Structures are given as structure tokens and as C-alpha cells.
Amino acid sequence: RKLAAAPAPTSKAAKPNPDARLMRMEDITQDLKGKEAELFWPDDDTWYRCEMTSINTRNKTAKVLYTTGETEELSLVELLQDNHIALIV
């Protein structure tokens, strides 16, 4: 994941926010739209908060909006395999 500037971090740790849980494959439904999540960027060793603004259940991708206003389209499967996505509960 490369953006012009990294989004504002919510935590700098090897674990997501205590109010989050790691996402599972069965979570990939249209119900994710509008949900808040945290994404782990291993190069930064940082979790970044975002909102899922669009979900493609066929391709298992999501468009996310970071707190900085930047957007990105991501493969949810890759993030799940690496445990790099957590849903805010």
C-alpha cells in the first residue's frame, strides 16, 4: 500500500485497537459498508483507522476512506491472510 502520505495513525503497536477484532472471511458481506476498521501497514508498524465506503463481495475488495480524506481500494483476502485488518466493534 503506497499513498502520497501515510494516514494519521490510531495506534503504533503490533495489535489493533482494543475495541477491534480481526476480520474473518465470513465478514465479507455488504454489511461492511459504512463500518470502521483498522488496517495494519507493516512498513510503518502502525494501524490506521478507516471507513469502508464500498464493498465488492464478488472480488472481495473494499474501498476505504482514511481519516485524512484519502481513499484506497484494497484486497480483503490479502489483508485477511496477513491479519492486517480489524473491525471496530
Phi, psi and omega in degrees: 000121178229121173242164178304318177220142180293142176297163178295128182287150174259334176202153177241084185205170178276000179233149177288174177311143179300339178271015182239158173227148180300139181285150179240160181304322182290350176284344185283088176221173177297342179296345178290336182302127181090351180282149174268146180214172171234138179246136180265127174254104185297327179297329179264347187053045187220143173265134181242132180279143179207170173241137178275112186262342180205138181234131173248102184288333179292310181272351182056051176237162178218143170264130182240152177242117179280164180297342179278351183097352178284149179239160180202145174256131188231152172276115179292327180299313179299315180297320179295316181301325182266001185056043183253018177219133179228138178270137175281124183251000000 
